[in-house]
Every structure is written in structure tokens, then in C-alpha cells.
């Protein structure tokens, strides 16, 4: 085998590996299939604004409900309880009505109360984490988990939840 043949083989192997990685990562183009040369867009499902306790179903079938904030007594080992305000807990319920798996630890949440952003509490001893569990939900799977925050006014809470980093518009729950 000559040096140029070995170089060509390495180039082909590296090119094939790079192409496989791009395909696996979803970085494909529809140009070779007669489509445009732009990457395929990821569908984004519209969110809405609703009241705590009301469920919302995204167009792909994912159902999200957040219960009304309730008084929360953090353990002595809780993190994020510093500062002014009252600790509250919310229960998040998710039903996976999509055609694939949903991983609840992709849920992102922020809370505003009394015009100020609330501090999120981490208290694993009481079952309060920063997001949902890492275990994937199969189709029709159901999960419930608790999140907690220090809020200025428990009667004025706005929680914004995004089910995943991509593909979903925020869902806003309010006490008003």
C-alpha cells in the first residue's frame, strides 16, 4: 500500500465518520433529497397563559399542570432559602401524550412574585429538586414532582415553565 492510498483511506474513513456524526446529531440538509439547502426546522409547540390548577395540552400531546402554590417548610439542609420571602411548593404533573419519550429533567422553570424573581429551593430531603426526574417517560407515562421557591407574595405568583430546551414555547401559570 502506498502512502497516498493510506491517506485516501484515512480521508474516506474520517469523512464517513463525520457524516455519521452529523446525521446522528440531526444536522442534515434536505438538499440531496430535492429540498432546500437549509436545515430542517424543529417544530415549536405554542404555549399559553393559564391559572394554577389548570392543565394545558401542547399540540403534540404533552399535558402539563401546575398546582397552586402551597406553604412549604424546608428542611434544615435546604439550599436557596436565604433572603426575604415565604417558601412555597408547587406540584408539577406531566402526562406524555407525545409519540415518543419525554424526559422531565429538561423542564425549565422561573417564578416571579411581587415583581421580583423568586429564589428556587433545592431540598432533596423533602423531595424538592430543581427540575423533574431524569427517568424518561414512555408514551402515556405520567410523572408528578415538586418544586419550591421563596416568594415575596404567595398571592401574587407567576410561574413560567418550558418543557424542554427546544420545541416548546413557555407555559405561564398565574395566581391572578
N, C-alpha and C positions, 0 to 999 in steps of 0.2 A: 504494500500500500504506500503510495507516495504521500508527501506532505500535503499537497493540495487536495487529495482525496480525503485525508483525515480532517482537514479544515472544513471541507464541504460537508462532511458527515456531521461534524460538530455544529455547524451552522444550521443544518436541517433539523437536528435534534433540539437545539436551543429554540429555533423558530417554532417548532411543533409544540414544545413545552410552553412557550409564551402564548401561543394561540389557545392552548388548552386552558391556561390560567385566565385569559381574557374571557373565554366562553363561560368558564365556571363562575367568574365574577359578574357576569351579566353585561359585560362591555362589548356587546356585539352590535353590528350595524345591519340594517336591512338592505343595504346597497346591493349585496350579492344576490339577494332574492328578488331584485327588481324594484325594491322600495327606495326611499330616500337615503342619503348617506348620513343622516343624523341618527343618534342613538334612540332606541325606543324609549318613550316616556313612561315613567312609573305612574300608575293610576293613583289619584289622590281622592279619597273619600271625604265628602263635606261633613263638617261637624255642625254644631248648633249651640244655642244657649238654652238652658232649661233650669228647673228648680231641683234642689237636692231631693232625692227620693224618687225622681222620675227616671225611667230608663230611656236610653236612646239607642236606636239600631242604625249603624252605618250601612251604606248601600251594599257592602259586601257581606253583610250578615253579622258582623261583630256587635254584640249588645253590651252596653256599659251603663251601670247605675252606680251612683254615689249617694249613700245615705246621709241624712242631715248631721252636721257636726254635733257631737255629744261631749260632755265633760270627760276629761281624761286625767287620771292620776298616774304620772310617770313613776317608774321605779327609781331607786337611788342611783342606778347605773345608767340612766338615760342620758343621751347626748343631744344637745340642741335646746335645752330647756332654759338656758340663760336668757336674761333680758326681761323686758316688760311684757305682760300679757297673760292670757289664760290658755292652758293646754286643752286642746280638743282633739277628738279622734273621729275619723270618718271610715266607714266600711265601703270598700270598692267591690262590686260584683261584676264579673265578666262572664259572658256566655260566648263561646266560639261558634258562631254560626257561619263562619267562612268555609271555603272549600279546602283549606289547608290547616297546618298547625299555626297556633298563635302563642308567643312566648310572653307571659305577663311582665317579665322583668324589663321589657322595653317601654313600659308605661312611664311617661314623664308628667310630673305634677308640680304646679306652683299655686300658692294661695296668697290672696290679698285680703286684709281685714282692716277696717278703719283707715283706709287709704295707704296702708303700709304693707310691704311684703312680709309675710309670716315666715318664721323660722321653722324648718322641718325638724321633727324629733325622730331620733333613732333609739329604739328601746326594745331590742330583741327579746329581753326577758319577759316582756308583756305581749310579744307577738307583733310589735310595730317595727316595720322596716322602712326603707326609703322608696321602695317600689314593689312590684308584685314578685311572686316566686319565679325562679329560673326554670322550673319544670314546664316544658311545652304542653299546651292544651291541644288535644286532638279535636277534630270536628265534633261539635256538640258538647265539648268539655266545659265544665263550669269551675270557676275559682272565686273565692272571696278572700280579701286580705284587708288589713287595717293600716292606715297611715295616720300620723298625728302631727300637729302644728301648734305653735304658740301664736295666738291671735290677739289683737288688741280689743276686738269687739265680737264675741261669739254670735251676735245677732246680725252682723254685717260681714259675711264671709263669701268670697268669690274664689272658687277652685277651678283652675284650668287644667284639663287632663288631655294629653296627647298619647294615644295608644302605642305609638311606635315612632321611631325617628323619622321614617319616611312613609308616605302613603296615606296619612290621615291628617285632616285639619283638626284643630283643637275643639274640644267639647268643654263648654263653660257651664258650671253649676253655681247657682246663686241662692242666697237665703231670702232675697227680696222677691 
